[in-house]
Each structure stands twice: as C-alpha cells, then as structure tokens.
Amino acid sequence: MFTIGHVAKEVGLNIGAVRFYESRGLLEPAARDENNNRLYTNHEIKWLIFIKCLRETGMSVQEIKKYRDLVNVGTSTLPERIELIQNQKQKLLDEIEEKKSQLIHLDNKLERYFRGENY
C-alpha cells in the first residue's frame, strides 16, 4: 500500500489531481489507514498512469469516467471501450498530422529567411 504522496510522485501528478480523479469517480475511493490517510495499491497506480495518458491525449474527464464505468461493467462492454479508445487515437493522429503541417510551414519560412528573403 502506498500513500497519496508516493502515488502522485510515481505517476507524475500532484496530490490534488489524485484527489480530483477520485472525487470524479475515475479512481476507486482509497483505502484508509488508522490516521485516515489514503492508501493505494499497484493497481491504482497503473490505472492513474492510464488516466494521465488519456488526459494527455485530450480525453475529457467525462469521457474517462464513461470508459471507467464501462470497465466496471465487464467484458460485455469491450466493443464500446474499443470504440472510445480508437476515437481518441484518431483524434491524436489528426493532431499529429496538423502539427506536421505546421512544422513544414515553419521550415519553409526559415528557408526563405536563410535565403535572405524578408517575408
């Protein structure tokens, strides 16, 4: 069992974020020790790492909650979970393509400047 401070550091979140995810139902309520401190297992750490990954891809807290609820229902929800993850993956791929296009535009601008053009 790990304290919230250890978990936050391990995952790369702040303590407030861990509490927030717990309060929004993305994370099961933590067990408590005799001093009422939150305690987490390796399972919760792995789940928080995945939550962080989903958030970094731009998935909303509401979408992650929906995903979490589907996980809790069981394997009958696999098609819906696959669809959610595939949709998020496609959004991320679209963003990558947009960033590549922006990078090309910046490279073209730099090339013109290196040739001495003023625009």
C-alpha positions as CSV (number, residue, x, y, z in Angstrom):
1,M,0.0,0.0,0.0
2,F,1.2,3.4,-1.0
3,T,0.5,6.9,0.4
4,I,-1.1,9.6,-1.9
5,G,2.3,11.4,-1.9
6,H,4.1,8.4,-3.1
7,V,1.5,7.7,-5.8
8,A,1.4,11.3,-7.0
9,K,5.2,11.3,-7.4
10,E,5.3,7.9,-9.0
11,V,2.6,8.8,-11.6
12,G,3.8,12.4,-12.1
13,L,0.7,14.1,-10.8
14,N,0.1,16.4,-7.9
15,I,-1.8,15.2,-4.9
16,G,-4.7,17.5,-5.8
17,A,-5.1,15.8,-9.1
18,V,-5.2,12.3,-7.5
19,R,-7.9,13.6,-5.1
20,F,-9.8,15.2,-8.0
21,Y,-9.8,12.0,-10.1
22,E,-11.0,10.1,-7.0
23,S,-13.8,12.6,-6.4
24,R,-14.9,12.4,-10.0
25,G,-15.2,8.6,-9.8
26,L,-12.2,7.9,-12.1
27,L,-10.5,6.2,-9.3
28,E,-12.0,3.9,-6.7
29,P,-12.1,5.5,-3.2
30,A,-8.8,4.9,-1.5
31,A,-8.5,2.6,1.5
32,R,-7.6,4.5,4.7
33,D,-5.0,3.8,7.4
34,E,-5.6,4.3,11.1
35,N,-4.8,8.0,10.7
36,N,-7.3,8.3,7.8
37,N,-4.6,8.8,5.2
38,R,-5.4,7.5,1.7
39,L,-3.6,4.3,0.7
40,Y,-3.3,2.9,-2.8
41,T,-2.2,-0.3,-4.5
42,N,-0.2,-1.0,-7.6
43,H,-3.5,-1.5,-9.4
44,E,-4.5,2.1,-8.7
45,I,-1.1,3.4,-9.7
46,K,-1.4,1.6,-13.1
47,W,-4.9,3.0,-13.5
48,L,-3.7,6.5,-12.7
49,I,-0.9,6.2,-15.3
50,F,-3.6,5.3,-17.9
51,I,-5.8,8.2,-16.8
52,K,-2.9,10.6,-17.1
53,C,-2.2,9.2,-20.6
54,L,-5.8,9.6,-21.7
55,R,-5.8,13.2,-20.3
56,E,-2.6,14.0,-22.2
57,T,-4.2,12.8,-25.4
58,G,-7.0,15.3,-24.7
59,M,-9.7,12.9,-23.5
60,S,-12.1,14.7,-21.2
61,V,-12.7,13.7,-17.6
62,Q,-16.3,12.8,-18.6
63,E,-15.1,10.5,-21.3
64,I,-12.7,8.8,-19.0
65,K,-15.5,8.4,-16.5
66,K,-17.6,6.8,-19.1
67,Y,-14.7,4.5,-20.0
68,R,-14.2,3.6,-16.3
69,D,-17.9,2.8,-15.9
70,L,-17.7,0.5,-18.9
71,V,-14.7,-1.3,-17.5
72,N,-16.6,-1.8,-14.3
73,V,-19.5,-3.4,-16.1
74,G,-17.2,-6.1,-17.6
75,T,-16.1,-7.7,-20.8
76,S,-19.6,-7.2,-22.4
77,T,-18.6,-3.5,-22.9
78,L,-15.4,-4.3,-24.9
79,P,-16.8,-3.1,-28.2
80,E,-17.7,0.3,-26.6
81,R,-14.4,0.6,-24.9
82,I,-12.6,-0.2,-28.2
83,E,-14.6,2.5,-30.0
84,L,-13.7,5.1,-27.3
85,I,-10.0,4.3,-27.5
86,Q,-10.0,4.2,-31.3
87,N,-11.8,7.5,-31.5
88,Q,-9.2,9.1,-29.1
89,K,-6.4,7.5,-31.1
90,Q,-7.8,9.0,-34.3
91,K,-8.1,12.5,-32.7
92,L,-4.4,12.2,-31.6
93,L,-3.3,11.1,-35.1
94,D,-5.2,14.0,-36.6
95,E,-3.4,16.4,-34.2
96,I,-0.1,14.9,-35.1
97,E,-0.8,15.5,-38.8
98,E,-1.8,19.0,-38.1
99,K,1.4,19.6,-36.1
100,K,3.5,18.1,-39.0
101,S,1.8,20.6,-41.4
102,Q,2.6,23.4,-39.0
103,L,6.2,22.3,-38.8
104,I,6.5,22.2,-42.6
105,H,5.2,25.8,-42.7
106,L,7.8,26.9,-40.2
107,D,10.6,25.2,-42.0
108,N,9.5,26.9,-45.3
109,K,9.5,30.2,-43.6
110,L,13.0,29.6,-42.1
111,E,14.3,28.5,-45.6
112,R,13.1,31.8,-47.1
113,Y,14.8,33.8,-44.3
114,F,18.1,31.9,-44.7
115,R,18.0,32.8,-48.4
116,G,17.7,36.4,-47.4
117,E,14.0,37.0,-48.2
118,N,12.2,39.4,-45.9
119,Y,8.8,37.7,-45.7
